[in-house]
Every structure is written in structure tokens, then in C-alpha cells.
Amino acid sequence: MAKTKRAAGEINSSSMADIAFLLLIFFLVTTTMDVDSGMKRTLPPIADNEQQQDDVELKERNVLMVNVSKEGRIMVGTEEYMPADLNRRGDHSRMSREVLNFLADLDRSEKKSTEVEPTINCEISQGVVSLKADNETKYNIYLQVQDELTHAFNVYRDLISVQAYGKPFEELNEIQAGNIRKAVPVKVSEAEPNDRTK
């Protein structure tokens, strides 16, 4: 008896597309994605040519130096802090209070009468925080320090809003909150890090 050759059957391509789609969904669901951490910052507007100044002269008493070493030691003025001292979920650190004291204390940074609204003037700190971190500082420590600085400025804004409007910053309407943000900007100057490669 002669063998008859049977034709090879075709593979249904519609089921291949379904399988590919299911594999794609499987890998999308099971693959972990790295979550980027960062800071939200609003940069000051670009000054007009008439407004630009080469260097702003700051009085020494109006500058609070914050230095972060590669080991994670943090110097705020003459006080030393360690990363373990920073942001303990809801309880901000001594470092944050030190920055707030610098901003709010009349003897530490100079104050200037600033118009919050046409009928409201407040004494606002002219203090600037100068942050300098080593090139080898761990990113999470740097972010924690930035978080503490932002927290200190937010608490200072809260104090000024109570002084100006008689209520905390969170309870202000959008116009009042904008007035406080304009009167009390976050003044953090980032100094060039120490470059140890030279």
C-alpha cells in the first residue's frame, strides 16, 4: 500500500496574537518599576535686564550655612546632626527647628517690613539658607535635608499667615496663600559641592 502524504495543517494566527497579548500583559503586571524620588521646586522667574544684578550682597547674619558631608554628617551653623536625627514621620527634626529659629528670631536674621496685602505689612526674615553637599553625599540624605528645609519654610509661612490673616496657611484662600508665598519665598541657595576629583 502506498503511503499518502498529508498536507501540513496551518496554524491559526489569530490565537498567536492572543497569546502574545497575554504574555505582554503578564510581563507588564509582574515587572517592578523603579519609583523615582525627587523634589518639586518652583524656580524664580527670570529677571529683566534692568533687574539683574551680578552679585547680591548678603550680610553674614542673614546666611545660615548647611553643610552635608559624604558620611552624612549635617552641620547647621555650628550644630551637628546625623541622618538618624532627620524626619521621623510627622515629627520633624531638631534641624528643621534650628532653621525655623534662624528665620523667626529677631536676633539671628534681619527682618524687613514687607507688604503682604495693601493694608497688611509683616516683618519678614531676610535670611537665606546656603546648602552645600559633598559630591559623594547619598541622594536620600540630600533629599531628607531638602525636606527639612522646606518644612522649616512652610512652618515659617504658617507663622506669617497667622500674623497677617489670623489663621494658618492651610486655611487661607488661594489669593491669600499666593500673597504669603510671594512674601515668604523658600530661599535656599545651593553652593557648588566640593569636587574631590581634582
C-alpha positions in Angstrom: 0.0 0.0 0.0 1.2 3.4 -0.9 1.6 6.0 1.7 -0.3 9.2 1.1 1.3 12.4 2.1 -0.9 14.5 4.3 -0.6 18.3 3.9 0.6 20.1 7.0 -2.2 22.0 8.7 -2.0 25.7 9.1 -1.5 27.4 12.4 -4.3 29.7 13.3 -2.6 33.1 13.6 -5.5 34.7 15.5 -4.7 32.6 18.5 -1.0 33.6 18.3 -1.9 37.3 18.6 -4.0 36.4 21.7 -1.1 34.5 23.3 1.3 37.4 22.5 -1.1 39.8 24.1 -1.5 37.7 27.2 2.3 37.4 27.6 2.6 41.2 27.2 0.0 41.7 30.0 1.8 39.1 32.2 5.1 40.9 31.9 3.6 44.3 32.5 1.9 43.1 35.6 4.8 41.2 37.1 7.6 43.6 36.3 8.6 46.0 39.0 9.1 49.6 38.1 11.6 51.8 39.9 10.0 54.8 41.5 11.9 58.0 41.0 12.3 60.2 44.0 12.8 63.9 43.6 11.8 67.4 44.7 9.1 69.7 43.5 10.6 73.2 43.2 9.2 76.3 41.5 12.2 78.3 40.3 12.1 82.1 40.5 11.2 83.9 37.3 14.0 85.2 35.0 14.8 88.8 35.9 14.6 91.5 33.3 17.9 93.0 32.2 17.2 96.1 34.4 16.6 93.9 37.4 19.6 91.6 37.0 22.4 92.0 39.5 25.8 90.4 39.2 26.1 89.5 42.9 23.7 90.0 45.7 25.4 91.4 48.8 24.2 89.4 51.8 25.0 90.2 55.4 26.7 87.4 57.2 23.9 87.3 59.9 21.4 86.7 57.1 23.0 83.5 55.9 22.6 80.1 57.6 25.2 77.6 56.4 24.1 74.0 56.0 26.9 71.5 55.0 26.3 67.8 54.3 29.4 65.6 54.3 29.8 62.4 52.3 29.4 60.4 55.6 26.0 62.1 56.1 27.0 64.5 58.9 25.0 67.6 58.7 26.3 70.9 60.0 23.6 73.7 60.5 25.6 76.7 61.6 27.6 75.3 64.5 25.3 72.4 65.3 26.0 68.9 64.1 23.2 66.4 63.1 23.2 62.9 61.8 20.8 61.3 59.3 19.1 59.5 62.1 18.0 62.9 63.6 16.1 63.7 60.4 12.4 63.4 59.6 10.8 60.8 61.7 7.4 60.6 60.0 5.3 63.5 61.2 7.9 64.6 63.8 10.3 67.0 62.0 13.7 67.2 63.4 15.8 69.5 65.6 17.4 70.6 62.3 14.1 71.9 61.0 13.5 73.7 64.3 17.0 75.2 64.1 16.3 76.6 60.6 12.9 77.9 61.8 14.6 79.6 64.7 17.0 81.3 62.3 14.1 82.6 60.2 11.8 83.7 63.1 14.3 85.0 65.7 14.9 88.8 65.5 18.4 88.4 66.8 19.5 85.9 64.2 18.4 87.1 60.8 17.5 90.6 59.7 13.8 91.4 59.3 12.2 93.7 56.8 8.7 95.2 56.7 7.0 93.5 53.7 3.7 94.3 52.2 1.6 91.1 52.2 -1.5 93.0 51.0 -2.0 96.7 50.5 -3.3 97.0 54.1 -1.1 94.3 55.7 2.6 94.6 56.5 4.6 91.9 58.2 8.2 91.7 59.4 9.7 89.0 57.1 13.1 87.4 57.6 15.8 88.3 55.0 17.5 85.0 55.9 18.9 82.7 53.2 19.9 79.1 53.8 23.1 78.2 52.0 23.1 74.4 51.3 26.4 72.8 50.4 26.6 69.0 49.9 29.6 66.9 49.1 29.7 65.2 45.7 29.6 61.8 47.3 26.6 62.6 49.6 23.9 59.9 49.4 20.9 61.1 47.5 18.4 60.0 50.1 20.2 62.1 52.8 20.3 65.1 50.5 16.5 64.7 49.9 15.9 64.4 53.7 17.8 67.6 54.3 15.9 69.4 51.5 12.6 68.1 53.1 13.6 69.5 56.5 14.5 72.9 54.9 11.2 73.0 53.1 9.3 72.1 56.3 11.0 74.9 58.2 10.0 77.4 55.5 6.4 76.1 55.5 6.2 76.5 59.3 7.5 80.0 58.9 4.9 80.7 56.3 2.3 79.4 58.7 3.5 81.8 61.4 3.4 84.8 59.0 -0.1 83.8 57.7 -1.3 83.7 61.3 0.3 87.1 61.9 -1.2 88.6 58.7 -4.6 86.9 58.4 -5.2 85.4 61.9 -5.4 81.8 60.5 -3.0 79.0 59.5 -1.6 78.8 55.9 -3.8 75.7 55.1 -7.0 77.7 55.8 -6.1 80.6 53.5 -7.9 81.1 50.2 -5.9 80.9 47.0 -5.2 84.7 46.8 -4.1 84.9 50.4 -1.9 81.8 50.1 -0.3 83.4 47.0 0.4 86.6 48.9 2.1 84.6 51.6 4.1 82.6 49.1 5.3 85.8 47.5 6.1 87.5 50.8 7.9 84.4 52.1 9.7 82.6 49.3 11.8 79.5 50.0 15.3 81.0 50.0 17.7 78.1 49.7 20.9 78.8 47.9 22.7 75.7 46.6 26.5 76.1 46.8 28.8 74.2 44.5 29.8 70.9 46.0 33.3 70.1 46.9 35.0 68.4 43.9 37.5 65.9 45.1 38.5 64.7 41.7 41.0 67.5 41.1 
